[in-house]
Amino acid sequence: MPEEFPCIKCEPIKLPRPPARATEAFLSTIAQGMWAEEKLMEAINSTSQLIAIKYGQSRYNHELISNKEAWKKYVTKVYSQMSKFGKRPDILIFGEKIYQQIYLKILVKETRRRLKILYLNQ
């Protein structure tokens, strides 16, 4: 029997103290990681069998990095979520057929939601 996610029986992950501000080394590492993710997604999406999509939180935001309070709030939130649920993957990879099924379900739900809003706003 598969466990529920997040695992209720598991202890929260103990993470290091969040960095007080974004350093040059940190920003450099983020830029390199984003470049690598883009190249990996380009390679995967160039095939006809697989589709890669971004999933994890965006990690680079000029306003966020330049504002100390916004940075602290963001990092605290991310660390809190990671301690409860673990780290979200940055990229999800699907087979073409599975992706089309998922995308269609999402599209139908979003269309219904928008139609409901339009109907209620009349």
N, C-alpha and C positions, 0 to 999 in steps of 0.2 A: 504494500500500500504506500503510495508516494506521500511524502510529508507536505504539509501546507507551506506555502511561501508567504511571508517569511516564516522560518522555522520558529514556532512559539516556544519550543522546548530548548532552543539554543540560547546560550549566553550572548549578549551583545558584543560585537567586536570592539576591542580596546584599541583606539587609534591614538597616535601622538597628538600633542597639543597643536591646534591649527596655527599656521604661520601668521604672524601679526601683519605682515605686508608682503606683497609680491616682489621678490628680488629679481635682479637681471638674470641670474642662473635659472630661476623658476620660469620666467617668461621665455627664455631661450629653449628650455625643455618643452614647454607648451607648444611653441612654434614648430619645433622639430616633430613632436608627436602629431600635430595637426597636419603637417606636410605628409608624414608617413601614412596617416589614415586616408588622406585624399588619394595618394598614389595606390594604396591597397584597394580602395573603393573603385577607382578607375579601372584597375586590372580585373577585379571581380565582375564589374558591370560591363566589361567588354566581351564577356562570354554570353552565350545565349541560354545557359542553364541556370545561372545564379544571379541574384540581385542583392546588393549590399546597400543598407540604409543607415544613416546616423541614428543613434539611439540615446547615448549618454548625454549628460548636460553639456552645453556649450561652455568651454572653459576660458574663452578669451573675450573680454569685453573691456574696451579702453576706459569707459566711465567707471566700471566696477573696480578696475585695478587702480585708478587714480584717486578714488574716494575711499579713504581709510575705513570709515564707518560702514559703507556699503560692502567693502571687501570682507570686513570682519563678520558681518551678518551673513553674507553668502557662504563663506568658508565654514562658519558654525553650522549653518543649515545642511550643507553638503556632508560634513563630518557626522552630524546627527543621523542623517538618512543612511549613510554608509554603516554606522555602528548598528543600526536596526536591521537593514536589509542586505548589506554587502554592497560592493561596487557594481553599478550598472555597467554592462559592456558598452563601449563607445560605438561599436558597429554590430548590426545584426545581419546575418547572411541567410537568405532563403533560397530554396529551389524556385524556379520560375512559376510552376503551377501553384505551389503553396502560397507564394506571394500574391498572385492574382486573386486567389480565394480570399485571403486576408484583406487585400485592398478593396475588393468588391464589398465585403461586409462593412468595412469602415466607411466607404463611400455611401452606402445605403443608409447607415446610421446618421451620418452627417447631413445627408439630404433630408431625411425625416426631421432632424433637429431644426434645420433651417426653415423647412416648410411650416413647422409648428410655430416657430418664432414669427414668421410672416403672417400666419393665420391669426395669432394672438395680438399682433400689432395693428390689425385692421380695424 
